[in-house]
């Protein structure tokens, strides 16, 4: 098999340079998405760290040796690195999770833990218009792109001349390009596609790493080198140098923070996550201001998106997150650390959640500084901090568990943090017995303030160390949008977890039934939260309010959509029964802390207004008297 003429490929590589601008970065990210299957018809593509690494390897990797060499489309240079350690995978995937204005118009994104679902939305004309905007300033030659992305072909004939245009079908198939997309995204003319490439007869594929010019200096040892970021914290944590270096990062905090910009970022990410917040502008601004000043607790009813909001806030501050769930048996061992047994029955030091993540935060700050010093591309963002999210904070006796952190957490001022380290008494080496909390480190707690009988109270002394922001249910006028978002969340969940089920809801004949279910859910949530405010009704004065969260609506929609997707002959009655059963089995048990007078009111309303939901009415009646027959 033959390889495409080396010098011609080298020329193509150099001409494929994308400027290190937001537009250039968006163009490269779009290529990665297209390579993974994104199409204008709304097909959903699942993106993970591994899939992005694999796609970037296919698109930009030049050598299979380790450390291999890859072509950086932003700088037009060849770079040497450890496997998958240098390509800005984080930048690619993060941009999908935190889309800018262009990508928000182009893509619909839902995050599922480490993975995300990406698809196009709107009409084809909207999609192509967005592509035109993207390609305004970044538009490579199609000829050069064809040669570059065909660089590793081994199925070409020896001793012949090949027209560049003959490479187009495979290129179009690999990237799932439509003809319109190619016309928009690339410069080309008919003559250039007729250009002929002489192929070297009898020559096996040559490693491009050995053929293409390296950036100055040419000494391979001095090429840009990268290391695997994932292992750095452990290495430094055990390098014998102690933790004294962390004191330097206790003196550094968030620089050039723009509150308005951060609020806009969080709102955009919340929309992508289908999260509806009450009085969104005020709520998000309060959270941003609180985090600039110190640590934060998000309190409110279950299911209102507190943990999701905590993650989004961290992302807006360019902070990675670790999440811990508090439990009733937490002590200072879990929070600060202590000694734990080894297999040989000896004891070794163990860092608790706070010092462990504080150390990781200092590592992230150090890494960001190194990148800035090295002139790293701004289009390749990396976390500049690491935060700890403690879910269900008041499930633990946090006053007892937080121990000596009382003093450290009393202020987030750099002068305080740099003079009040965490005492790690259990460390055997003296240089590791003090660790300083970085100025960019934050604790975010989430707290359920409804189930007060099952959680611990927090002392006034500890509450002074946090800002407490209430995250309630959306306002009454937000309920239609909220319920639509909940439905979309459930639809994405169904696609991801049950891809073999065809969504019958897309079939026009089921639309009236689905719309009726949607209206029923909106009515139920509106009444449970706010009561009947129709003309002439006095019920709003005596109505018991129950702040049921958005997550519960998602649960209901999951049950309805599963029923809808699993049967071709589904009827409206089937959907009502699915809703009724899910409400009785999943929502009513959550009413266990309500008073009987409140439960009687709910039972009466379902009898009068939702008479078809008989299982729900029976479940509420049984909850008032568990000795009765249901």
N, C-alpha and C positions, 0 to 999 in steps of 0.2 A: 504494500500500500504506500501511497505517496503523501507527502505533506504539502500544504499550500506554500508557495515560495516564501522563504523566511523574511527577506528584506521587505516584501510587500506587506506582510503581516506586521512587521515592525513599524512601517509607516502608518498602517491603520491604527495600531495601538496608540501612537503618539497623537494622532488626529482625534482620537476619541476622548481627549481630555475634556472633562466637564469643569466649569469654573466652580470654585468652592463658595457657592452662593446658595441661598435657600432654594432658588429655582433649580439649580443644578442638582442639589441633593434630592429634591422632590422627583426629578426626572429619573435618577438612579433608583429611588425607592419604588417608583412606578414600574420600572423594568423588572425589579425583583418580584413584585406582585403579579405582573403579567406572566412571568416565567412559572409562577406557582399556580396559574390557572384563572386569574381574574378575567372576566369577560363582561361586555356591556349589558348582557341579558340578566344581570343580577345574581349569577352563580356565586354561592358562598365559598370562600377560601379560608381554610384554617391555617393560621400563622403561629409558629412556635419558634423558640430560639434555634432549635435544630434545623427546622425547615429553612429559616433565613440563612443560617450558616451554609447549608447545602446549596442553596440557590446562589449565594455570593461566591462560593467556591467554583461552581459551574461557570459563572459569568466572568469572574476576574482572576481566578487562580491560573498560574502558568506552569507550575512544576509540581510533581508528586513527591519530591524529596522533602525531607524534614530537617531543618526548617525550610519551608517552601517559600517561593517568591510569588508575589501577586502584583497585579497592575492596579494602581490607585487612580480611578477615573477623575478624582478631584484635582490631583497634582500632576497627572500625566507621568508619574514616576513608577519605577519598580521598587518594591520594598520587600525586605526579608523579615520573617517573623516565625515564631512558634506556631504550631497548627492552630488555626482559627483564633489566634490571639490578637490580630491586628486589624482585620476587617471590621469596620464600625457596625457590627451587628446590632449593638444596643441602639445606635442612632436610627437604623432602619426600622426596627420593631417599635421603638419608642415613638417615632413619628406617627405610626399607625394608631398607637394608643392615645397619643396627645396630638391629634391632627391639627394642622394650621388651617387657615381660611380656605386655601386651595383644596386640601384633602377633605375638608368637611363638606365641600360642595360636590366632591367626586365620589366619596366613599361613605358607606355605613359601617360602623365599627362597634362590635360588642366584645367586651373583655371577659374571659373565663379563666380566672387565676393566671397561670403563666401563658396561656394561649389566648388568641383573639380571633374572632370571626370577622372577615372583611368581605363586603360585596358592594357593588355599585347601586345607586338609588336614583330615582327620577327617570325621565325618558332618555332614549338614546340621544336625542338632540341636546339635552342638558349635559349628558356625559361628554359628547364630542366637543361641546362648547368649552367645557372645563379643560379638556385636553388642549384645545387651541390656546387657551390662556397659559397653560403650563409650558407649551412649546414655543412661546413667543421669543424667549431669549436663549433657549437651549434646544438646539436642533442639529444633531450630527448628520453627516453624510451617510446615506443608506449603504453606499458601496463599501465604505470603511467599516461600518457595523457588520455587514455580511461577512467580510473577510475575518474580522476579529472574532466573531462568535462562531465561526467555522474553523477556528485555529486547530482544534483537536480532532477534526474529521480524519478517519483512517480508511474510509470506504471510497476513496477517489482513485481513478485509474492512473496508471503510470504513463509517463511519456506523452501526455496529451496537453492541449490547452483548454482551459475551462472558462466559460463565460461566467462573470460574476452573478448574472441573473439566475443562473442555474442553482445558486445557493439559496435563493429566496424562498422556495417552498418549505424547506426544512426549517429555516429561520422563522417563517411565519407560523408554522405548526408548533415549534418549541415555545414561542411566546404567546400563542393563542391570539395573534394579531388579526384583526379584520383589515380589509383593504383600506378602509377609511382611516383606521388608526395609523397605518403605515404612511398614508399621505399626510397626516397631520404631524406625526412625530419625527419624520426624517426628511432631509433634503435629498432629492434624487432626480435624475433625468434618464431618458431611455438610452442615450449614448453611453452613460457611465455603466449601466447594467450590462451593456454589450462588451465591456472591457474584458480582454482575455488574460487569464493567468496561466503562465507556463508552469507545469508541475514537474518536479524533479523525479526522473525515472529511477526505480529501484532503491529509493531512499525511505527508510522508516521514519516515523514521526520524530521530530527533533524537539527537545525541550525548549520552549520559548525562553525560559530563564537563562539559557546559555546563549541565546541569539540576540536578545533585545538589549539596548543600552541601559546601563544603570545610572542613577543620578550621581552627581559628584558628592563626596569623593568615590572613586570607583573601587576602592578596596572593599570586598564583600563584608569584611568584619565591621566596617563602618557604616554599612547600610542601616536604615532605620530599623530598629529591633524592637520587638514587642514580647511581652511575657503574658502568661495566662493569669488574668486578674483574680480569678476565683481562688487561687491558692495563696495569694500574697498575705492575707490577714493571718492565716495560720503560721506562715513562715516567720513573719515579723513578731508574732505573738510569742514564738518560741526561740527567738534568735539570741537570747541571753543578754540583750541590751536593756531590759527593763522597760518601764512605762514613763520614764521622766520626759521623753520627747512629746508626750501628749499635752504637757503643760503649755507648750507653744500654741496649740490649737484651742486651748481654753480662752485665749486672748482674741480669737478671731470669730466674727459672727457674720450675719448676712449683709453683704455690701451692695449698695445701689439697689435696694429693694423698692420696687414700685408697687404699691398696694393695688392700684387700679389694674395694672397689668396682671398681677397674680389673681385678682378676683375674676378677670376675664378668662384666664386660663382654666380656673376651676369650673366656671360655668360651662365652658365649652366641653370640658371632659365629662361633666355631669350629664350633659345632653347626649354625649356619645355612649354613656353608660345607662341611658334611659332612667336617670334619677331625677325626680321632681322634688324640689325643696320649697318649703313655705317661705315667702318673702325672701327669695333667693339672693338678691343683691345685698340686703342687710345682713342675712345670716352668714354668707360667705365672707363678707368684709369683716364681720366680728371675729370669725375664725382666723383670718389672715392676720389681723391686728394682734390677736391673742398670741399667735405663734411667733410673731416678731418680738413680742415682749417676754414670752416664756412658754410654759407648758399648758396643755389644753385637755379638758374633759368634755366630751360630747355626751349629753344626757338626753333621755327621751324614751318614748314607748318602744317596744320591740318592733322591728320591721320597718323602721323609718330611714334606713340607709346610713346609719352612723359610721359603721366600719368602712363602707364604701367611700363616704365623704372623707374619712381620715386618710385613706390611701390617696385620694385625689389631691388633698391638701399637700401631702408629702411630695407628690409628683410635681406640683406647681412650684415647690421650693427646690426642685431637682434633687430630692432626697429619696434614696432607696428605703425600704421598710422591712422590718421584721415584726411578726405578729405573735403575741402570746395570749393565751386565754387564762384568765385568773380562775383559781379554784379555791374551795374553802380550806384546803390544807396547805396553802401557801405560807411560807415563813421567810425569814431573811435569807435562807439557803437558796430559794428560787430567785429572789429578787437581787441579792448582792453576791451570794456564793458561799463556799465553805470547802470542807474536805470531803472527798468521796472515796470509797474503797476501790482498789484495783483487784485484778485477778489474783495477784500474789499476796492479797490480804493487807497490803500496805495502803497508805492514804495519799491522795494527790490533790492539789488545788483545783477547784472548779469555779469558773466565773459564772455568776448569775446573769439574769437577763440584762439588767441595766449596765454593769461594767462591760459585758460582752459586746453589746451593741454600741456603747460609747466608744470602745476601742475600734470597732468597725467603722464608726463615724469618723474618727481621727484618721484612719487609714484612707477613707474615701476623700477626705479633705487633702491629705498629703498627695494622693494620686492625682487629684484635680490640679493641684499646684504644679506637679511635675509635667502634666500635659500642657498647661499654660506656658511653662518655661520652655518646653520643647516646641512651642508654636503649633500645637495640635489644632486641627481644623474645627472651627466652631460648629460646623454641620454634623459633627460627630459627638453629640453630648454624652457625657458620662455623669453618674451621680456625684454630687459634690458633698453629700452628707448621708447619714443613715439614721433613721428614727425608729423608735420602738412604739408599737401600738399594743396597748394592753386591753384586750376585749373583755367585756363584763367585769370591769374593774372592781365593783363592789361585791362580787361573789367571794372575794378574798377579804380577810381581815387586814386590809391594806395598811392601817395604822401600825399594826404589829409587824407586818412583813417588810415594811419599807425601812425600818431600823435607822441606821446612821445616815441614810440619805436625806433625812429631815433637814439637816444643815445645808447639804449641797444643793437641794432643790429650793431653798428659800429665796434664791434670786438667780436670774439668768444673765446678770451683768457680768461682763468679762472680768472685771476687777475682783468680783466675788469668786467666780469659777476658778480663776488662776491661783487663788490663795486657799481654796478649800477642796482638796482632793478627796476622792473616795478612799476609805481605809479598807484595804484588802488584807486583813489580819492573817488570813489563812495561807497566803503566799509564803513559800519557804525562802525565797531569795529577797533580800531587803530592797533591791531596786525595783521589785514588782509589787511592793506593798502599798504603793500610792498610785492612783490613776486619776487623771484630771478629766472632768466632763467637758467635751468640746463645746465651743460657743454656738455651733450649729446643730448640736444634738437636741432633740425634742422628744418628750413623752406625750403621746396622745392616748387618753383613756376613753373607753366607751362605757356608758353606764345606763342600765335599765332603772328608771325611776318609778316604774309602775308596780312591779312585784316587790314591794317594800318588806313583805313578811318573809321573803326568802333570801334577802341580801343583807350585807353589813352596812352599818352607818359609817360615815366618815367624819372625823373630828374637825373642829373649826381650825385647828392648827394646820392640818393637812390641806383642807380646802383652800387656805390662804396661798398655797403653793401652786395652784392651778387656776386658770380661767374656766368657768363652767358656762358652756353655751348650750342652750336648749334646742334640740332638733325635733320638732313636732311633726304632725301629719300635715299634708298640704292644705291650703285654704279651700273653702267650699268652691270658689270659682276655678280652682285648679284641678278639681276632681276629674273632669272629662279628659284633660291632657294626661293626668296621672294614670288613669285607667287604660288609656291607649298605650302609654309607655309600658305598663305592666303586661298588656297583651303582647306587645312586641318582644318583651323579654322572654315570655313563655314560648313564642314562636321560634325564637332563636335557639332556646333550650331544646325544643323538639327536634329541630334540624340537626343539632349537634349530637344529642344522645340517642335519637331514634331516626337515623337518616334513611332507614328502609321504609319508613311510614310516609306515604304521600299526604300532604296537607289538604284535606278536603275543603278546608276553609277558602282555598283559592278557587274552588269551583263555584260558579255563580249561583247555582241552585241552592247552596247552603248559606249564602250571604244573609238573607233575611233572618234566618234562625240565629246565626252568629251575632248579628246586630241586636237582636232581641235579648240575647244573653248578656251582651255588653251593657245594654241599658239597665238590665236587672241588677248587674253587679254595681254599676254606678249608683243606682237608687239605694241599694243596701248600704254601701259605704257612706253615702251622704247622710242617710238617716241615723246609722249607728254613731256617727261622729257629731252631727249637728241637729238632728231631729227634724220635725216637719215645720217648715216655715211658710207653708202655703197661706194664701189670704184667709184671714179669719181664724187661723189656728192659734191657740194659746199654748200649744204643747211645748214650744220652744222655751217657755219659762220654767217648766218642770222636768224637762227631758234629761235623762241621765246620759251624759256624753261618754263614749268609749273610743279612745284614740287608736283605732285599729290601723296598722301600718300598711304601706304599699306592698311589702313582701307577701302579706297574706293574700292580696289580690292576685299576685303572680301565681301563688299556689293554686288558687281557684281556676285560673286560666290554664294551667298545666293539665288539670284534670279534664277540663272541657275539651282542650285540643287533642289530648290523647284519645278521648272517645271519638272525636270528630275524625281523626286520622286513621283509626283502626277499623272503621266500618264504612263500606261504600253506601249502605242504605240507611245511614243515621238519620234520625228525625229530630224535630225540635224537642219532643218529649224526652228523647234520649239525652240530649244536652242538658235539659233542666234537671234530670235525675243525676247526671254526673256532677253538676253544680251543687245540688242538694246534698248528695252523699259526701262530697269533699267538705262542704261547710259544716256538716254535722260531725264528721270524723276528725277534721283538722282545725277548724276555727272555734267551734263551740267549746272544746276542752280548754281553750285559752281564756275562756270566760270564768274560770274557776274562782278567781279572786273577786268577782263582782257580787254585790249584795243581792239578796233575793228580790228586793223591790225592783232593782234594775233588770234582773233576769225575767221577772213577770212582765215588765214593760216590753222587753225584746220578744218574749213569747207571744204577747198580744199583737204586736205589730206584724210578726210573720203570719199569724193566723189571718189578720185582716188584709195585709198588703201582698203577701207572698204565699198564698194558700197552697200553691203547687209544691212548695218546699216543705212537705210534711215531715220528712226525716229530721230536718233542722228543728222544727217546732218540738218534736218529741225529744230530741237530744237536749234542748234547753229546759224542757219540763223535767226531764230526768235529773239534770244538773241541780235543780232546786231541791230535789228529794231523791237522793241516790238509792233509797230503800224501795222506791216505787218500781213498777214494771214498765219498761220502756216499750 
